[in-house]
Amino acid sequence: YDKAREVLAFYLSDIRDSAYVRFNLADNYLYQGKYDLAQAEAAKAFSLVPKHYFNSLIKGDVYYYKEDLINAEKEYLKLLETEEPKAYEEGTKRLGALYLLQGMFEKSREQVKQGIALAGMLGETEWSSWFHLYLAYMHLKSNNLEEALKECDDALNITVEAGILDRQREALYFKGRVYTEMKFKDESQKTADELKELIENGMNRKAMRLYYHLIGMIELEKENFSVAIESFNQALTLLPSQFNPDDGQALFI
């Protein structure tokens, strides 16, 4: 974080002021939990490009992490008022997460469905797969396992056809989780084996953390606690450095 901040500060002092650099500085502070500093940089960026959707995005994120959910929602809703597709996508993602955090499952699902519709209209397969997996996660947590499995399969079909390997790995991981919750031991192990093979044939070997975590959940269901703990520990050793609040590191803890 310090080195990144030095580079950004050098640009501002020796080259020129830039809203986009200040957006990055705001992110830098946000990821470290320095919310007041993040807010200050966001305000400076706003003074330079007051109509850019990043303003509402970052302000909303700051409010979200400060647990000011009312103002976070207000900022995220502004993202849906723009004509920029990426802004709308980010808005639906964040509103979905915001409503889920508050137990507003129907409102959260509605945002995700809007995201799927937008992704389909624009042909954005990566967006579409993300939203399907998010919906799968919601169904998994609310024990709607058949629906969760369907969303995993939808995401898997999209990612295989589009060649989106990282999302394909995540789809297999969540599919294995769903099978585990359904008590389908053979299917969950088969899915874990598919996930392992996909990772071994790819370049990102640290993605094996998904396999180890899935195996941990499978062994936990079998009450093989020592094996489960060992698998979880293996997953933890493969975590990359977190650089974004959306990385999902908490899944492994």
Protein Blocks (a to p, Z undefined) as FASTA:
>chain_A
ZZmmmmmmmmmmmmogcfklmmmmmmmmmmnopaklmmmmmmmmmmmmmmbmklmmmmmm
mmmmnopaklmmmmmmmmmmpcbfklmmmmmmmmmmmmmmnopaklmmmmmmmmmmmmmm
nopaklmmmmmmmmmmmmmmnopaklmmmmmmmmmmmmmmnopaklmmmmmmmmmmmmmm
nopaklmmmmmmmmmmmmmmmmblmlmmmmmmmmmmmmmmnopaklmmmmmmmmmmmpcc
dfbfklommmmZZ
